[in-house]
Amino acid sequence: MAKAVCSKSIACLAALSFFTFSPAVSASPSVRGAGDGRTSADKIQSRLNEALASVMRGGQDAGAKHLETIEAHIWQTYQALPKNDRGRLPPKGVRYLAHNYFAREHGWVIKGLEPLGHQNANVSAVHDLSVLQEKAPALVESLLEARRANHGLSLSDMVAMVAALERLILDESLTILEAAYRLNLFTPEEPLTEHDLHSVLQSYLLLFKQGEKADLLNGTKHRQRKNLIANRGGQAWKQMVDFESDAVKNYEFANTHKSNPFEEASYSFEDASSIVEGMAHSYGKWQNQECHEMKDALISMDPDGTGRVPLPRFYSQSQTDVYHFSEGKDYLKQVGAYDESAAGGPRVRIANYMLGPSNCIASSTYYSICCISECEGLLNQLEAHVQAPTASPSRLLYLVREMSSSTVDSHRELPDVLVDKLQSIADHHGGDVPLHGRLFSQWLHHAFPNECPFPQITEDVTALDPRTWKESKAVASQEERAKIAAQATDDVLSQNESSVASLADNVAAGLLWSDDDQEAGKASAAELQWTHEEVLHAHDGSSLELSNQKGSMLGSLMRWAFQGALLFSLLRVLFNWQDSLSGASGKSRKKAKCEDYELPF
């Protein structure tokens, strides 16, 4: 009933997000009887709720249903992340989950939440985000207070946090929409015909794609440019117009009950805002189709199916090819896409290249739209099944064998070397495999080489920021590319292809092979590209310590059980030895007396 009453009020929505989704402080033993500690925790939660609610009041009503949608998208990952001693998400977990949601659902890489590059050093937290510091300083203060108190965020807090961040970022879209009105000589106060609405929305998309370079003031220049692009036509313009038209149709269908079929349709600024918000939500997934096409082009240049393209081939596209790759070696190395380990010369890792910042578009004030990581989707599937920070190697092997991707079929057998490597990760951590660590990311790279990037430890995380590579800084010179491409002669490529032809059925795991193993068809652990550095990028010190304590406790229990079983076995041997010294009747009585205490092992 509360949802029905509050669905049209942003103030009610804010309250709903905290009273429907945000229970009181977790009733863990460490908090329940803590006296002043409990009061302090309640105050922190109250201030956090108030700060989040104030952000939610600042935007349009997204609807309680959207909050439920966010919760449905993040709760399984939340369950799988390590928690602090209050059972809540510590700062690194909050950062990981926020990045994961926006990157997976929208293709957004928010400035300040870029990929970590598997760094061990301290990294930025959610409260460091410029969008929060500029637009919600009270929320930043509340988050800092929660961090100092090791309070952490509950699932309901995370739902509200994601919704608040989304609201603040989408507010920027409304600023661009207002500019699109002005550039087309309209004001937000006047209703638009359907024709004029399409013109405004097309301007919005052009400005959006230009990002920070967009001129929001010169209307004459903007209209001339838009007319020139429209008259020239082309696939890109057609696709953009289709995307915009579909967004209007979707809005009209969703609001059929509000329209009058006997009147010509007109659209208010509120209508246009709702359409723009829908486009902003779906733009990342829509443009990701181009990422899939680019990935297919790279896979077609991979001679052996290991997820790596020989560098000469990378630079040697013909004039008729759709994609021409121009990133230089320095850029490729810094984003982890440059692989020098192969005997046949340097190669480009497809997954690392696809997720590199040079493939991000529409860099706005607070975020960029990038290719959506298929690997994060695969990891989310594992999180949904495991719902814990760690899992046994046997459990993970079973799950991965049943998983599929765009290039890997399910129900497959993994090479022995990958089975051994997964066990080695578990041994390194005392029995189970952490899902959110560099070693498991490395293992996933070899299991899904076209989807999961190799987790290179990046010395400078700014290399993963799209802003670092603006103005063609990532591009190699034409002379350098031509020199390398010249190495891609037919003879060289033919030799490379023939050397791996017999292994076509076995290289799906992204492995390297030795000469001896080519005969046996088995992967060589010695030549598997593998480094042993571990980084647990979703663990804070406290949560890692807590996980270690739980693992230590479990290990102790197992040792006690083993020692108890050993003691019992010794007692049985002793009893049997005594029986052998007794007479036949005594032996029978002893056996009959002890049978009641025998255990089934």
N, C-alpha and C positions, 0 to 999 in steps of 0.2 A: 504493500500500500504506500509506503514511504517513497518508493521509486516512482509511482504514478503521480503523486502529488508534486514531487520535486523535479520532474523531468524537464521543465521549461525554465528553471531558475538556476542561474550560475551560482548564486549563494547557496541554494539548496544542494546543488551538485557538489560544491566544495564540502559541505557538511556531510553529504552522502558518502563522499570518498573516504571520510575518516570514521564515520559511525557505522557504515555498512561494511567497509573493508578494513578498518583499523581498530582491532580490539585493544584492550588495555595492555600494559607492559606484560611481556611473557612471564607466566607464572613458573619460572624455573626455581629450583630450590635455593639458588644463590640470591634470588630477588625476593621470594615470597616472605621470608621472615627477616628481612634486612633492616627493618625499622626506618631510620633516616635515609638509608640507601634507597629504599623503595620510594620514599617521598621524592628524593632527588631524581630518580628515574622517571617518575610520573611527571615531574616538572619539565624535564627534558623532552619527553614525549609530547606534552601539551604544547610547548613552544614550537616544536617541529611541526605539529599538526596545524597550528595557527599560521606559521610561515608558509606552509604548502597551500593551505586554504586561501591565503591572500593572493598567491600566484594564480590559482584557479579562478578566482573572482575577476581577474584582469582580462580574461579572454571571453570568447563566445561560448555558449553552452555546447559542449561536445557530446553530452548525453551520458547517463550512467551506464548505458550499454557499452560505450567505448571503454570505460574503466574495466568492465568485465572482460572485454576483449583483450585488453592489455594484460590482465591477470592470467587469462587463459594462455597467453603467449609466453609468460615468464615464469609461471609457478614451478614448472618442472626443472628448469635451470636453477631457480632459487633453491629448490630442495637438494640439488646435486652439489651446490657450492659449499665450501667449508664455512662453518659458523664460529662465532666467538663463544665465550663461556655462558652467555645469556641466550644462546640459540639464535642469534641474529647475525646479519651480514656485516662483516667488518669493511673498512674503506676500500680495500683492493677488490673485494667481492662486489661491492656496490658499483665500482668503476667498471669491472668486467661485465656485469649484467646490463648496465646502462648501454655500454658500447655494443654488446651483443644484440640487444633488442633493436636499436636504431639501425645498425648495419644490416641485420637480417630482414627486418620488416620494411625498411624504407630505402636501404642503400645509403643511409646518411653516415658520414664520418664526421662527428662533431669536433670542432676545434677544442683541443684539450683532452679528447677521448680517442685520439688516434691509436692505432695498434702499438703495442709496447716494444716490439722488436726483441722480446724475451730478455729484457734487461733485469739484472739483479738489483740495480740501484733504485732509490725511491723515485716514484713517478707521480705525475699529477693526479689529484683526487677530484671527485665530482665538484667539490666546493671551489676548485680552482677555475672552473669554466667561466669564460668571459661573459657568456650570456647570463649566467646567474649573478656574477659580480656586478654587472651593469644594470640588470633589470630586477634582481631579487636579492638585495644585500641582506635583508632580514633572514632569508632562507640560508644564505651562506653562513651567517652567524650561528643559526640553529644547528647546522650540520657540523660546524667546528666544535660547538659545545658537546654534541653527541659523540664526536670523535674523541675529544679529550676525556670524556667519561667512559670510553669503551662501550658505549650504549649500543651501537649498531642499528641497522634498519630491519624491521620486520617485512614480511611479504606485502602487507598492506601499505607500509611506508614506501616500498619500492614501486608499487602500482601508482601511488600518488606522485612520487618523484618523477617517474617516467612521463606521466600525464602532464605534470607541471613543465618539465623540460620541453615536451612536445608543444605545449601551448605557447611558451615563450618563443620558440623557433618559428612556429606557424604565424605568429604575430608579424614577423618580418615579411611574410608573404602578403599580408594585408597592406603593408607599406608600399610594396611593389605594385599591388593592384590599384591603389590610389594613384600612383604615378601613371599607370597604364590608362586610367580614366583621363587624367590631365593631358597626356600626350596625344589622345584622340579627341581632344576638345570637348570632353564631358566632365560633369561634376558628379561626385558620389551621391548627391542629393536627388538627381534626376533619374527616372526610370529609363531603361534601355530596351529597344526593340531586339528581336532575336539576332538580326543582322549586326546591329551595333554591339551586342554582347559578344558575338564571335570575334569581332574586330578587336575589342578590348582584351579578350582572353588570349588571342594570338599575340598581341603586344606584350601581355604579361609573360607568356612563355619565352618570347625572344629576350626580354629583359632578364628573366630568371636564368636563362642559359648563359647570358653574358656575365652574370655574377657581379663581382665588385667593379668590373669595367663598364657596367651599364650606365648610360647617361639618362638620368631620370628627369631632366629639365628641358632639353632641346626637342620640342615636339616636331618641328619641321624636319629636322635631320632624322628623327626616328621614323616618321611616316614615309619619308623618301626611301629609307633603307628597307622598311617592311614591304613597300610596294615593289622595290627592285627584287627582293627575294621571292615574293609571291609570283611576279611575272616570269622570273627565271624558272620557277617550279622546282623540279628535282625531287628525289626520293625523300630527303630529309624534311623538306617543307611539307610534302604530302603526309608523311607520317605524323608530323606535329599537328597539322590540321585535323587529321583523323582522331588523334588522341584528345584534342580539345573538344571536337564534336561529340565524341563518345562520352566525355565528362558531362556535357550539357544534357545529353539524352538520359544518362543515368540519373541525373538530378531531377529531370522532368518525370521520369518513371517513378522515382521515390516520392514525388510530391504530387502525383496525379490527383489525389483526393482534395488538394487545395486549389487546383486550377479550374477555370471556367471555360469549357469548350466553345462557348459562344462569343468569347472575346479574344481579341488578338493578344498574344502573350507579351507581357512586359516583365522586366527583371529589375529588381531593386539592387542596391549595393549589398544588402544582406544576402540576396540570392547569389550574386556573383561571388561573394566571400565564401559561401558554402561550397560552390563549385570549385573555387581555387583551393580550398582546404582539401577537398577530395583529390584534386590533381596533385597537390603537394604530397599527400600520403602515398599515392600510387605511382608517381613519376619515376621513382627509383626502380621499381619492379618493371615498369614499362620500358625504360631505356636499357634495362639489363638484357633485353633480347639481343641488342647489339653486342654485348659482352659474350653471349653464347656463340654468336656468329664469328666473333674474333677468335674465341677459343677453338672452334672447329677449324678455322684456317690454320692455327698453330699446330693442332693435332695432325693435320694433313701433312705437315712438314716434319713430323717426328718419325724418323726411319725405323725405330725399334719399339715404340710404344712405352718408353720409360718416362714420359712426361717431360722430355727435354728436346729442344730443337738445336741442331748444330748452328753455331753462330753465323757461318757463311750463308746458310739457308735463310736464317732470320733476316738477313739484309738483301736477299737476292730475288725479291718478288718482281714479276713482270709488270708492264704498264697496264695490263688488263686485270690484274689482281685487285680485289676490293681494298685490302689492307696493305699498307706499306709501313714497315716497322723501322723506326729511326733512333730509338733510344741508345745512348752510348754506353760503353763498358763501365764507366765510372758510376753512372746511374744504376745499371743492372747489378753491379757489385753491392752497392749500398742498400738496395732493396732485397737482396738475397736471391736474385734471379740469375746470377752469373755463376756457372758451375765449371770449374777447371779440373775436376777430378777424373773426367772421362779420358780414356786413352786416345780417342779419336779427335781430341781438341776441345776447346771451350764450347759449352752449350748454354742455352737459355731455358731455365725452369719455367714451364708454362704456368703453373699455379701461382708462383711468386710474381711473374710478370703481370698476370691478369689482375692481381690484387694490388699492384703497384700504384703509387699516386699519379703517375702519368696518364692513367686511364680514368681518373676522376674528372667529372665535368661540373659545371654550374657551381663554382666555388662562391658561396655567399658570405655574408659577414660572419656567420656562426658555424657553417657546416659546408661540406662538399658531398656531392652524390658520386658514388663509386660503384664498381662492379660488386655484386653481392657474392659473398664467400659461400661457395657450396660446402666447403669444409666445416664451417660453423653450423650449417644445417645438419651435416652428418654427426657432428659432436652433440648437437641438441637431441638427436635421436637416441644416442647412447645415454645422455643425461635423463631422458624420459624413462628409459628402462631401468637404469641403475638407481636414480634418485638418491645418490650418496656421493661424497667427494672421491671415493675410491671404489675399486672393484677388483675381483680376482682375475688373474689372466685367463682362466678357463671360461669365465662368464663373458669377458670381453671378446675372446676368440669366437665364441658361439654367436654373439650379437653381430660382430663384424662380418662373419661368414654369411649371415642372412641379409646384410644390407646391400643396397645397390646405389649407384650414382649414374650420371649421364654417360659414363664410359666404362663402368664396371658392373657386371651382373651379380645378382645375389646367388646364394647356394654354391659358393666356390670353396675350394680348398686353398688355404694360404701356404706359401712355401715354408719349409722347416726353419729357414733362417729367421723369418718373421715370428714364428712361434717361439723360437729361442730368445729373440730380442725382447719380446713382451715379458717373458719370464725373467729376463735379466733386469728389466725395469722394476718388476715386483720384488725381486731379491734386493735391489738397491734400496727399496723403501720398506723392507721388513715383511713382505708378503703380499701386499696389494698394490695396484697401479693407480696413482693419482690421475684423474681425468684432465686436470687443468695444469699440466706441467709440460715443460719443453720436451722431455724424453718421449712422452706419449704423443705429442704433436709430431715429433720426428717419425715415430712408428706409423702414424696415420698418413704421413706423406708417402711412405713406401707402400702402404696398403691402397691408397687412392692418389697416385702421383699426378693426375691431371686436375684434381680438385683441391688437395691439401698442400699448402706451401711448405718448403723445407724451412724449419725454424732456425734460421741463422741468427746468432746473437749480434744485434746491431749496436755498434759503438755509439752512434749518434741517432737518437730516436727522431730528430727533426728530419732525417732522410725519408721518413714515412709520412711526412706532412706535405700535402699537395702544394702548400704555399712555398715550400723550399724549391720547387722545380718550375715555378712560373716563368713565362717568357722564354720558352724553348731551352731552358737550362739543361734538360735531360737529353737533348738531341745531339747525336754525333754529327760531325761534318759529313757532307756528301762524299768528299774524297776518302775519308776513313771508311765509310760504309762500302764504297765501291771497291776499295782495296781488299777488304775482308770477303765481300761477296764473290770476288774473282776466284777465291779458293774453292768455291762450290762447283767444281767441274764435274762433268758426267762420270768420269773415271773414279774420282774420290767418292762421290755419292753412291755409285754402284758397288764399290768395295765395302763401304759402310753397311749398305743394305744386305749384301750377301753374307757378311760376317755374323749377322744376327738373325738371318732368315729361319734357321733351325730352332730358334728360341721364341718364336712368335707367340706360342701358347703359354709361355711361362713368365714373360716380362711384365704382365699386368700389374705386378706389385711394385714396379719401379726399381728393380734391383740391377746391380752390375754383375757380370758373369766372368769367370775365369775360363781359360782354354780347356782345362781338364773337365770343368763342370759342363761345358757345352756337350760333351759326349754323354754324360750321365743325366743331363737335364735338371741339375740341382743348383740352387743358388749358393754362392760362396760367401760365408759370413765374413771372411777376411776382406772381401772387396765391396761389401755393402757399405755405402757411404753413411757413416755413423760417427757421431761425436758424443761424448759422455757427460757434457755439461748439463746440469739440471737447473731449471728455474721454475718455481711454483708461483705462477703469476697471479693466482687468485687467492693466495694465502697471505694473511698478515702474520706477524710473529706469534701473536696470541693464539690465532686459530690453528697455526701449524703446530704449536706446542700442544694445544688441546688434542689435535688429531694424533700426535705422537704418543700422548698419554693414553689415549684410548687404544692405540695399537699396542703399546707396552702392556696395558692391562689385559688385553686379549691374549697376548703372547704369554703372560704369566699364567693365566687360567689354563692355556693349553699345556704349558709345562707342568703345572700342578696335576692336571688330568693324566698326563703321560706318566709322571712319577707315581701317581696313585695306582695306575694300571700295572706299572712295573712291580710295585710293592705287592700288589695282590697276586701277581704271577709268581713271585718268589715264595709267598706264603703257600700257594697251591703246591709248588714243588716240594716245600718242606713237609706239608701234610702227606703228600704221596710217598715221600721218602720214609716218613714214620710208618705209614701203612705197610710198606714193604718189609719192615722189621717186625710187624705184629703177626699174629696167627691169622688163619683164614677167617675165623669168625670175627676176630677183632677188626680185620680189614673190611669186612662187610658192614659192620656196625659204623665204622668211621665214614665210609662212603655214603651210607644212607643218611648219616647225620649232616654231612657237608653239602649234599646236593641242593639243599634249600638256599644255599648262599652262592651258588655258581652264577657267574655273569655270562652273557651271550657273546664272548669273544675268546 
